[in-house]
């Protein structure tokens, strides 16, 4: 109540306020301005100075990261210092509190007649976002599953360059890609560019002691931890400086340096200009889409695909099926079926390439029509919103022995 009285204009009664982590607080920084660096239109009366994040500096556990709202500087400071604090409610991280009644074999016969059971030895956990962070395109480029940005797979193809030289090197690379021996690259793209500081910030892993070492296990290579990387973002108060980022084990990751200094560069491809493209979702069952007929005793392998086309947003992911008797069964993160409407995942929107979300044992479903749904909505609020993207498949189950079909054989696991 005391804190509420001190917050001007706040008349809510919400719970769950937390100190933001480093990435959350950094999202409030506008790198195109200084003094203040926070977005003025939203945070009009926010005092200047340093603000705490909840992220401990792994290299120095007695310190935590702070962000200066005058300059946007990210540094680590001793935890006993009296600094500013802004709070956040993470409604996108935790599902709404519901009592989950997961349906398993051995429950009432009526429930079991419409419930799939998980195949033996198939993982009972949906690990999203998927590992690794980057998805290889097979040509020396890799797409970030979280942001949709395509990066050069080689994080150190061009060595150290000054800021002006970086643009010349990338321009040459766009015209004569074969002149530079980038590991594994055999593409001919001509839209490479120097990333912004915001682009580079998305690659920092606050939980890792060394983000470079971590990135080199996530589908890219040669990311340097012993130096800085140039961004295309200039420092607004000094035209001779630009922002750089450090992926190594240093407490300060975003810095400003004179453009004449030489640092590493890591190009990314330009985003598609068509911002009206909507996420693409597909759902296949036993490698088929649309409608299919299966007999009792046939295993079901359900595979989902999602391309975000660069859309970045918190999201709810849902997966459920409608039973012939008019009920809905919702898939949980533990790959169990529930009568409660629950999302299978909440968090940042990401790209999926043919992910096997569920594999059943030989089914003993009651014959009838089953409709399976894979849905994503760009509002992580635990509510199945009307504004959503959906793929569905219809399976008609027939009595065993009444449908002539080839033996399903062994369902092979897919590479996630």
Buried (B, 14 or more C-beta within 10 A) or exposed (E): EEEEEEEEEEEEEEEEEEBBBBBBBBEBBBBEBBEBBBBEEEEEEBEBEBBBBBBBBBEBEEBBBBBBBEBBBBBBBEEEEEBBEBEBEBBBEEBEEEEEEBBEEEEEEEBBBBBBBBBEEBBEEBEBBBEBBBBBEEEBBBBBBBBBBBBBBBBBBBEBBBBEBBBEBBEEBBEEBEEBEBBBBEBEBEEBBBBBBBBBBBBBBBEBEBBBBBBBEBBBBBBBBEBBBBBBBBBBEEEEBBBBBBBBBBBEBBBBBEBEBBBBBBBBBEBEEEEEEEBEBBBBBBEEBEEBBBBBBBBBBBBBBBBBBBBBBBBBBBBBBBBBEEEBBBBBBBBBBBBBBBBBBBBBBBBBBEBBBBBBBEBBBBBBEBBBBBBBBBBBBBEBEEEBBEBBBBBBBBEBEEBEEEEBEEBEEEEB
